Structure formats: structure tokens, C-alpha cells
Amino acid sequence: MEVQIYTTPTCSWCQKLKIWLKKKKISFIEHDITESDKARDDALEKSSQLGVPVIDIDGKIITGFHEKELEKALKE
């Protein structure tokens, strides 16, 4: 399973997401959309918006930090 997250440094929900993933011992690849045009473009293409966090779990896209949705996607 591959988990990629698209974040910004000032996003409090992004920070909560990273803490939650670490507590669950789920490894992830983080992309800061403020530092990379490619990461910004990828997040926009995947979610059709510029809000963060954008989470990509093996191609399933979740926008925002929604624990129940994340739990479900991680089990699939």
C-alpha cells in the first residue's frame, strides 16, 4: 500500500493527519505543495481543488482529514 499526502506547512489539518498516520504506524510520502509546482499540480489533478490535505491511498483520493474515510480506505 502506498500513501501519499499533499500538504502545506501552515495547515493544521495536515499536521493532525501526519500525527494520526504516525500513531497508526502507516508510512507515507509527503509532498509540500508550496515547495513544488509538480506537487501542487498533482494535488489539483487528483482532487480538482487546491485545498489540503489531499490523501492518495493506492489511487483512492480523500480531501481533508476524515478519520472514518481514511480507516475505510486503508482497510481496502
PEDA-V499060 format. One record per residue. RES is the residue in one small letter. SS is DSSP state (H for helix, E for strand, C for the rest). PSI is psi in whole degrees, -180 to 180 (none if undefined). NEAR is the number of other ideal C-beta (glycine too) atoms within 12 Angstrom. Layout:
res=RES ss=SS psi=PSI near=NEAR
res=RES ss=SS psi=PSI near=NEAR
This chain:
res=m ss=C psi=135 near=18
res=e ss=C psi=129 near=16
res=v ss=E psi=122 near=31
res=q ss=E psi=137 near=31
res=i ss=E psi=141 near=42
res=y ss=E psi=123 near=41
res=t ss=E psi=174 near=34
res=t ss=C psi=155 near=27
res=p ss=C psi=-26 near=15
res=t ss=C psi=3 near=12
res=c ss=C psi=114 near=25
res=s ss=H psi=-34 near=16
res=w ss=H psi=-31 near=26
res=c ss=H psi=-43 near=31
res=q ss=H psi=-44 near=20
res=k ss=H psi=-40 near=21
res=l ss=H psi=-47 near=35
res=k ss=H psi=-41 near=29
res=i ss=H psi=-45 near=18
res=w ss=H psi=-47 near=25
res=l ss=H psi=-41 near=29
res=k ss=H psi=-41 near=16
res=k ss=H psi=-36 near=12
res=k ss=C psi=-1 near=18
res=k ss=C psi=42 near=10
res=i ss=C psi=119 near=24
res=s ss=C psi=150 near=16
res=f ss=C psi=159 near=28
res=i ss=E psi=125 near=20
res=e ss=E psi=137 near=30
res=h ss=E psi=119 near=29
res=d ss=E psi=112 near=26
res=i ss=C psi=-11 near=32
res=t ss=C psi=-16 near=19
res=e ss=C psi=-12 near=14
res=s ss=C psi=120 near=16
res=d ss=H psi=-37 near=13
res=k ss=H psi=-44 near=14
res=a ss=H psi=-42 near=27
res=r ss=H psi=-46 near=24
res=d ss=H psi=-40 near=16
res=d ss=H psi=-45 near=22
res=a ss=H psi=-42 near=35
res=l ss=H psi=-43 near=21
res=e ss=H psi=-40 near=17
res=k ss=H psi=-36 near=28
res=s ss=H psi=-10 near=25
res=s ss=C psi=27 near=11
res=q ss=C psi=171 near=17
res=l ss=C psi=10 near=21
res=g ss=C psi=150 near=24
res=v ss=C psi=158 near=35
res=p ss=C psi=152 near=43
res=v ss=E psi=126 near=38
res=i ss=E psi=130 near=41
res=d ss=E psi=109 near=28
res=i ss=E psi=99 near=29
res=d ss=C psi=43 near=16
res=g ss=C psi=-13 near=14
res=k ss=E psi=123 near=22
res=i ss=E psi=129 near=28
res=i ss=E psi=130 near=33
res=t ss=E psi=125 near=26
res=g ss=C psi=167 near=25
res=f ss=C psi=99 near=27
res=h ss=C psi=100 near=18
res=e ss=H psi=-46 near=20
res=k ss=H psi=-41 near=13
res=e ss=H psi=-42 near=20
res=l ss=H psi=-46 near=31
res=e ss=H psi=-46 near=18
res=k ss=H psi=-46 near=13
res=a ss=H psi=-36 near=22
res=l ss=H psi=-25 near=24
res=k ss=H psi=-23 near=14
res=e ss=C psi=none near=13
